[in-house]
Amino acid sequence: MVVAAHSQGSVLAAAAVLQLPPDSLAGASLLTFGSPLSRLYGRWFPAYFGPAQLDALRTALGPGRWRNLYRPTDPIGGCVVEEGGTVDRRLPHDPWSFDRRPGQPTPDAIRGHSDYQHDAACAEEVARLRPHRAASRASGLPGAAVPPGPVGAEAPRAPS
């Protein structure tokens, strides 16, 4: 299963994953974007979302199965584990240009904490994380479908 969560949803997803037994995590992957896990919750609730707990989350999921997207212009979400590591992916500055383009009366908007799910990087990460789900199904391990969403996710299927 690929769980994609924005902002406070990423906090709930992280808390849920940290409470699951290891055998329940087979084939699970986590995509967070605009996540306040480190920037806000890690500072105010370090016993629950401090560096040790976020490292435990990364370890519980396994290598390459958690990805966090963030923008430098996001005032809420940010890097959650380590800058330039395997979990965090810094998206390019937005907007691409601070100048007006021909035929456009105003400059592009700064997206900051908005529209992560419409960014091409989000779809790329969902596609990259899905092989973990396919591998779990091929091995006979339980795995849920990706919840429906704007990133081309498939509809949930009933367990077989």
C-alpha positions as a Markdown table, in Angstrom:
| # | Residue | x | y | z |
|---|---|---|---|---|
| 1 | Met | 0.0 | 0.0 | 0.0 |
| 2 | Val | 1.2 | 3.5 | -0.7 |
| 3 | Val | -0.1 | 6.0 | 1.8 |
| 4 | Ala | 0.1 | 9.6 | 0.6 |
| 5 | Ala | -0.5 | 12.3 | 3.2 |
| 6 | His | -0.3 | 16.1 | 3.2 |
| 7 | Ser | 0.4 | 18.3 | 6.2 |
| 8 | Gln | -1.4 | 17.1 | 9.4 |
| 9 | Gly | -2.3 | 13.9 | 7.5 |
| 10 | Ser | 1.4 | 13.1 | 7.5 |
| 11 | Val | 1.4 | 13.4 | 11.3 |
| 12 | Leu | -1.4 | 11.0 | 11.6 |
| 13 | Ala | 0.1 | 8.6 | 9.1 |
| 14 | Ala | 3.5 | 8.7 | 10.9 |
| 15 | Ala | 1.8 | 8.1 | 14.3 |
| 16 | Ala | -0.2 | 5.1 | 12.9 |
| 17 | Val | 2.9 | 3.5 | 11.2 |
| 18 | Leu | 4.9 | 3.8 | 14.4 |
| 19 | Gln | 2.3 | 1.8 | 16.3 |
| 20 | Leu | 1.9 | -1.0 | 13.7 |
| 21 | Pro | 3.6 | -4.4 | 14.3 |
| 22 | Pro | 6.5 | -5.0 | 11.9 |
| 23 | Asp | 4.7 | -7.8 | 10.0 |
| 24 | Ser | 1.9 | -5.3 | 9.2 |
| 25 | Leu | 4.3 | -3.1 | 7.3 |
| 26 | Ala | 5.1 | -5.6 | 4.6 |
| 27 | Gly | 4.7 | -3.8 | 1.2 |
| 28 | Ala | 3.7 | -0.5 | 2.8 |
| 29 | Ser | 5.2 | 2.8 | 1.6 |
| 30 | Leu | 4.7 | 6.3 | 2.8 |
| 31 | Leu | 4.6 | 9.5 | 0.8 |
| 32 | Thr | 4.4 | 12.7 | 2.8 |
| 33 | Phe | 4.4 | 16.2 | 1.3 |
| 34 | Gly | 4.2 | 19.6 | 3.0 |
| 35 | Ser | 4.8 | 17.7 | 6.3 |
| 36 | Pro | 5.2 | 19.6 | 9.5 |
| 37 | Leu | 6.6 | 16.5 | 11.3 |
| 38 | Ser | 10.1 | 17.9 | 12.0 |
| 39 | Arg | 9.5 | 21.7 | 11.7 |
| 40 | Leu | 6.5 | 21.9 | 14.0 |
| 41 | Tyr | 5.7 | 18.6 | 15.7 |
| 42 | Gly | 9.3 | 17.6 | 16.3 |
| 43 | Arg | 10.0 | 20.8 | 18.1 |
| 44 | Trp | 6.8 | 20.9 | 20.2 |
| 45 | Phe | 6.4 | 17.1 | 20.7 |
| 46 | Pro | 9.9 | 15.7 | 20.6 |
| 47 | Ala | 9.0 | 12.6 | 22.6 |
| 48 | Tyr | 6.6 | 11.6 | 19.8 |
| 49 | Phe | 8.1 | 13.1 | 16.6 |
| 50 | Gly | 11.7 | 13.9 | 17.5 |
| 51 | Pro | 14.7 | 12.8 | 15.5 |
| 52 | Ala | 14.8 | 9.3 | 17.1 |
| 53 | Gln | 11.1 | 8.7 | 16.4 |
| 54 | Leu | 11.4 | 9.8 | 12.8 |
| 55 | Asp | 14.5 | 7.6 | 12.3 |
| 56 | Ala | 12.4 | 4.7 | 13.8 |
| 57 | Leu | 9.7 | 5.4 | 11.3 |
| 58 | Arg | 12.2 | 5.3 | 8.4 |
| 59 | Thr | 13.7 | 2.1 | 9.8 |
| 60 | Ala | 10.2 | 0.5 | 10.3 |
| 61 | Leu | 9.2 | 1.1 | 6.7 |
| 62 | Gly | 12.6 | 0.0 | 5.3 |
| 63 | Pro | 15.0 | 1.5 | 2.8 |
| 64 | Gly | 13.4 | 3.6 | 0.1 |
| 65 | Arg | 9.8 | 3.2 | 1.3 |
| 66 | Trp | 9.3 | 6.7 | 2.8 |
| 67 | Arg | 9.6 | 9.8 | 0.7 |
| 68 | Asn | 8.9 | 13.4 | 1.8 |
| 69 | Leu | 8.4 | 16.2 | -0.7 |
| 70 | Tyr | 8.9 | 19.8 | 0.4 |
| 71 | Arg | 9.4 | 23.3 | -1.0 |
| 72 | Pro | 11.7 | 26.0 | 0.3 |
| 73 | Thr | 8.8 | 28.4 | 0.1 |
| 74 | Asp | 6.6 | 26.2 | 2.3 |
| 75 | Pro | 6.1 | 28.0 | 5.7 |
| 76 | Ile | 4.7 | 24.8 | 7.3 |
| 77 | Gly | 6.2 | 21.7 | 5.8 |
| 78 | Gly | 9.9 | 21.0 | 5.4 |
| 79 | Cys | 12.7 | 18.5 | 5.5 |
| 80 | Val | 11.7 | 15.7 | 8.0 |
| 81 | Val | 14.7 | 13.5 | 8.3 |
| 82 | Glu | 17.9 | 14.7 | 6.6 |
| 83 | Glu | 18.6 | 17.3 | 3.9 |
| 84 | Gly | 19.8 | 15.5 | 0.8 |
| 85 | Gly | 19.2 | 12.0 | 2.2 |
| 86 | Thr | 16.9 | 9.2 | 1.0 |
| 87 | Val | 13.7 | 10.4 | 2.6 |
| 88 | Asp | 13.5 | 14.1 | 1.8 |
| 89 | Arg | 13.2 | 15.5 | -1.7 |
| 90 | Arg | 13.4 | 19.2 | -2.1 |
| 91 | Leu | 11.2 | 20.4 | -4.9 |
| 92 | Pro | 12.5 | 23.3 | -7.1 |
| 93 | His | 11.9 | 26.8 | -6.1 |
| 94 | Asp | 8.5 | 28.1 | -7.1 |
| 95 | Pro | 7.6 | 29.9 | -9.1 |
| 96 | Trp | 10.0 | 29.0 | -11.8 |
| 97 | Ser | 10.3 | 32.7 | -12.6 |
| 98 | Phe | 9.5 | 35.8 | -10.6 |
| 99 | Asp | 9.0 | 37.8 | -13.8 |
| 100 | Arg | 5.8 | 38.1 | -15.8 |
| 101 | Arg | 5.7 | 36.0 | -18.9 |
| 102 | Pro | 4.4 | 37.2 | -22.3 |
| 103 | Gly | 0.6 | 37.3 | -22.2 |
| 104 | Gln | 0.5 | 36.8 | -18.4 |
| 105 | Pro | -0.4 | 40.0 | -16.5 |
| 106 | Thr | 1.0 | 38.8 | -13.2 |
| 107 | Pro | 3.9 | 36.7 | -12.1 |
| 108 | Asp | 3.3 | 33.0 | -11.3 |
| 109 | Ala | 2.0 | 32.4 | -7.8 |
| 110 | Ile | 4.2 | 31.0 | -5.1 |
| 111 | Arg | 2.7 | 27.7 | -4.2 |
| 112 | Gly | 4.3 | 27.3 | -0.8 |
| 113 | His | 2.2 | 24.8 | 1.2 |
| 114 | Ser | -0.3 | 24.3 | -1.6 |
| 115 | Asp | -0.9 | 21.9 | -4.6 |
| 116 | Tyr | 1.8 | 19.3 | -3.8 |
| 117 | Gln | -0.5 | 16.6 | -5.2 |
| 118 | His | -0.6 | 18.4 | -8.6 |
| 119 | Asp | 3.2 | 18.6 | -8.9 |
| 120 | Ala | 4.7 | 16.1 | -11.3 |
| 121 | Ala | 7.1 | 15.0 | -8.5 |
| 122 | Cys | 4.2 | 13.6 | -6.5 |
| 123 | Ala | 3.1 | 11.3 | -9.3 |
| 124 | Glu | 6.8 | 10.3 | -9.9 |
| 125 | Glu | 7.1 | 9.3 | -6.2 |
| 126 | Val | 3.9 | 7.4 | -6.2 |
| 127 | Ala | 5.0 | 5.4 | -9.2 |
| 128 | Arg | 8.4 | 4.8 | -7.6 |
| 129 | Leu | 6.9 | 3.6 | -4.3 |
| 130 | Arg | 4.3 | 1.3 | -6.0 |
| 131 | Pro | 6.8 | -1.5 | -6.8 |
| 132 | His | 7.0 | -2.3 | -3.1 |
| 133 | Arg | 3.2 | -2.9 | -3.1 |
| 134 | Ala | 3.5 | -5.1 | -6.2 |
| 135 | Ala | 6.3 | -7.1 | -4.6 |
| 136 | Ser | 4.3 | -7.7 | -1.5 |
| 137 | Arg | 1.4 | -9.0 | -3.5 |
| 138 | Ala | 3.6 | -11.3 | -5.6 |
| 139 | Ser | 5.0 | -12.8 | -2.4 |
| 140 | Gly | 1.6 | -13.4 | -0.9 |
| 141 | Leu | 2.0 | -10.7 | 1.8 |
| 142 | Pro | -1.1 | -8.6 | 2.6 |
| 143 | Gly | -1.2 | -5.2 | 0.9 |
| 144 | Ala | -4.0 | -2.7 | 0.4 |
| 145 | Ala | -4.6 | -0.7 | -2.7 |
| 146 | Val | -3.6 | 2.9 | -2.9 |
| 147 | Pro | -6.5 | 5.1 | -1.8 |
| 148 | Pro | -8.2 | 7.2 | -4.6 |
| 149 | Gly | -6.6 | 10.6 | -5.1 |
| 150 | Pro | -5.7 | 13.2 | -7.6 |
| 151 | Val | -2.4 | 11.6 | -8.4 |
| 152 | Gly | -3.9 | 8.8 | -10.6 |
| 153 | Ala | -4.2 | 6.4 | -7.7 |
| 154 | Glu | -6.3 | 3.4 | -8.3 |
| 155 | Ala | -9.5 | 2.6 | -6.4 |
| 156 | Pro | -9.3 | 0.4 | -3.3 |
| 157 | Arg | -10.1 | -3.3 | -3.9 |
| 158 | Ala | -11.8 | -5.6 | -1.5 |
| 159 | Pro | -9.4 | -8.1 | 0.2 |
| 160 | Ser | -9.3 | -11.4 | -1.6 |
